[in-house]
């Protein structure tokens, strides 16, 4: 149930900025998809932020990375609250 809620939140952010957006976990030298949203843009992905072993990736044009990171941070803080509760 939680995964669907968070996927919906990521979809909203991705649609707001017209990007594909996802979070991946670094496992060794590779990144493993965790959650995300948005439509495929067929553009190179950019790593716009990292927290510990997790990275925020964006695929799109003309986006504000700081605004996206702020919105993603709010989503992830809800996830941490659920994990603690």
N, C-alpha and C positions, 0 to 999 in steps of 0.2 A: 504494500500500500504506500509506504513512504517513498519508494522509488518512483512511482507514478506521480506523486506530488512534486518531487524535486525535478523530474523530467519536465513537468508542466511549467515550473518556475524557470527552468533554463530555456524552454521554448519561448516564454514571454520576453526574456532578456534578448535572446537571439533575434526575435522578430522586431523588437524595438530598435536594434542597431543594424538590422539586415545583414546578419553574419551567421555562420555556423560556429557554435561555441561548445567546447567540451572540457572536462577535467580528466586528466590521466594520472596514473600513479607510476613512478619510475621504479622499475624492477630490474636491477642490474644496469645494463646499458640501453634497455628498451622502455618505451612508454606503453602502459596498458590502459585502455579506455575504461573510465569509471561511469561517467554520466555526462549528458549534454543535450543539446537541442539545436534546432535550426535546419535550414535546407542546404544541401550540398552546393558549394559555390565553384568547385573545380579550380581553386586557386591555392597557392602554397599556404600551408598553415604556419602561424606565428605563435611562438610561446610568449605570452605577454606577462606572465607572473608565475612565481613558484612559492610554495609554502611546504617546507620539509620535503617529502618525497612526492608531492603533488604539483602538477603544473596546469595552468589554464591556457588553453589553445584557442585561437580564433582563425577563421578562414573567411575573408571578406575584403572589402575596400572601404576606405574613408570612414573608419571607426575611431572612437575615442577609447583607447586602451584603459585609461584611468577610470573612466565612468563604468566601463564593463567590469573591471576588477572590483569596484565599489559594490556594484549590484551582485556579483558572484560572491563576494565576501558576506553580504547580508544573507544570501541563500545558504551558504556553508555554515554560518553561525546558527541558523535554525537547526541544521543537521546536528551540530555539536550539542545543542540543547536537548534534542531527542535522545542522543546517545547517552547523555548524563542522566536523563530522567528515567 
